[in-house]
Amino acid sequence: MRKKTQLIHGGIGIDQVTGAVTQPIQLASTFKQDGIGNFLYEYGRTGNPTRNALESLLADLESGVQGFAFSSGMAAITAVMKLFSAGDHILVTDDVYGGTFRLFTKVLNEEGIHVDFVDTADLSAVETRIHAKTKALFLETPTNPLLKVTDIRKIAALATSHKLITIVDNTFATPYWQNPLLLGADIVLHSATKYLGGHSDLIAGAVIVKEEKIAERIGFIQNATGAVLGPSDSWLLMRGIKTLGVRMEEIETNARQIVKYLRSHPNVDRVYYPGIVDHPGHTTHALQARGFGGIISFTTLTEEIANNVITNTTYFTLAESLGAVESLISIPAKMTHASIPIERREALGITNSLIRLSIGLEDVEDLAEDLEIGLT
């Protein structure tokens, strides 16, 4: 089954009871048992038919043995971090989402889990930081917001040689363009709020795993901690996933045109997008993914110009999040990555003149004209 077909027909598919072509929303919080311990579903936190249909679809899309739906992307990451214990050490991509950075530095550290940040695109740098307490490698590729690329095959092979777990946040690439489990990763994460949902109308997270042993543990953690996705949002997410393919293709078509426009503008200093041939990670990304996505970051010549852009755009909405049908704009240093200390942000290149665009489905000429107003 090819990807675009799988988005529509993957997972459980047609409801086996009624023949409905979309899964029904099962709102029940508890379920009748045919005798104590004899049940298909027991309690809504433990399992729900609508959420189960979604989780089956997620597993298919990422070629995993099991998928798990959570109440947010951060809840999904938190559940995965429950695999580790005090004294364990995790290496994390240096250019990582601000919420993830906050979780690792303000929550996990209080639980005795040690985290170091490293450029995961540099294998030698990663290997030198591995030691006896290291248990996992956590990476985004492409990263948020600088769109750096890590070679998943090589990093997973390195992890395997040291008996580590490889965890990949695949939010930017989506399962339509990239499948980390097929490249050697052990766990894939998504902020399903973004491209999977695609319409800015739900908050959700997803975990998909490659092996049954990890699946059993994540399933236990999901039930024990309870941050599950509700049935209504599970249904909305399945509906969004059906159009993921056509959305990602059109979004990328628009993104390529906007990249071309930005690179030619005199007030733009640098453009970050893995689809650019001279992007440092272009070749690696092209080998491990089928597309380059819809996120573009760029720096303007001055902070004043960046402020003008976000103030004067009409079709680009100044907002948190990304991956929606409408185009969004943000200054990560002041918004999504504000929780990262300023010294670290600036060392990474996340400055106040860095703008992140999430390209949507509007007419690309309107988007270019919108940016032109702010840039001139």
Helices and strands as residue ranges (DSSP letters): H 3-9, H 49-61, E 66-70, H 73-81, E 89-93, H 98-106, G 108-111, E 114-118, H 123-129, E 134-140, H 152-161, E 165-169, H 174-177, G 180-183, E 187-191, E 205-209, H 212-225, H 231-242, H 244-263, E 268-272, H 282-288, E 295-300, H 303-312, E 317-318, E 328-330, G 332-334, H 342-348, E 354-358, H 364-375
